Amino acid sequence: MYDEHLEDRIASILDGKKVNYEKKKMMGGLTFMVDDKMCVGIVKEELMARIGTEAYPAALKKKGCKEMKFTGRAMPGYVFVEPNGIDLEQDLEYWVQLCLDYNPLAKSSKKKKK
């Protein structure tokens, strides 16, 4: 399960910016795909932000932000933001914009052959 209210808030920001996106359920949560690349997502009640390695050190100093650890290892370039870091609309907008800024530089994942 993931925070559906947060899903609506993210979708509203992306819609407001006229961003084309697709929602995909993955990793037990929800991911917003932009240009066929994972951009921003939700795992339980936390925001999963793909921000790239350049923005990573500064991001970790922000309220509610922490390393994204999957399978026990930190994934540089990805962070989790706890609810207290995105409770204000402008805070959520900041993180979504950071993800959108990185998206053109992100590598798209390889499509699995069927």
N, C-alpha and C positions, 0 to 999 in steps of 0.2 A: 504494500500500500504506500501511497505517497500523498502529499498535501495537495488536494485538488484546488483549494483556494489559491495556493501559490501558482498552480498551473494557469488559472484564470488571470492572475496578475501578470505573469510572464507573457502570456498570449496577448494581453491588452497592450503591453509595451511594444511587442513586436508588430502588432497590427497598427499601432499608432505611428510606428516608424516605416510602415509599408514594406516590411521584410517578408519575403516568401519563406515559409518554413513548413516542415512536416513533423508531426509528433510520432515518436516511436517508443514503445515500451521496451526497456532493456535494463539490465542490472537491477532488477527489482524495483525500478522506478520509471521515470519518463524522461525522454530526451527530446529536445527541440533540434531538429536537423536543419541547417542552413547550407545551401549549395551542396547537398549530400554529405555534409560533415557535421559531426557532433559539435554543437555550439554551446548550449546551456541545458541543464537538466535538473531534475528533482530526485533525491533519494531520501525516502521517508519524509522528514519535514525540512531537510537541508537543501540549499541550492548547490548544485554541482556546476562549477564554472570552469570552462576551458579558456584560459587566459594567456597561455604561452609562457615560456621561461623568462622573457625579459620583464614582464609585469609581476612575476611570481614573488620575488623578495619583498617588494613594497606591499603587495596584496596581503601577505601573511601578517603584516603589522596592523591591518584594519580590524575593526571590531567584529568579532564572531567568525573570523576567517581562520581556517586551519588546513594543514596538509591533507590532501586526498590520499588516503591509504587504501589500496585495494590489494588483497592478498598479502597484507602486512607490510608492503613497501610503499613509500611515498612516490607519487607520480608527479614529478616536476612539470609545471605548466597547467596543472589541474588543482583546484582547491574546492573545499566545502565551505559554505557560509551558513552558520547557524541562524535560526530565526531571529535572534536579537540583532544580527547584522543586516537584516533585510526587512525589519518591521516597518520602516518608513519607505514610502514610495520612491523618494529620490535615492535611497540607498540601493533598493532593488534595481532601479534604473541604471545606477552607476555600474553595477556588476553585469547587467545584461549588455550595456554598451561596451564594457571591457571585452566581453566575449565576442561581440559583433566586430570590434576593432581587430581582434586576433583572427577571426574566421577566415579572411582571405589568405592568410599566411599558413593556416593549418593544412596538414596533409589529409586527404580524404582516405578513409579506410578502404581497403581492397574489397571489392564485391566478391562474395562467395559464389563459386560456380555451382550451378544446379545440376 
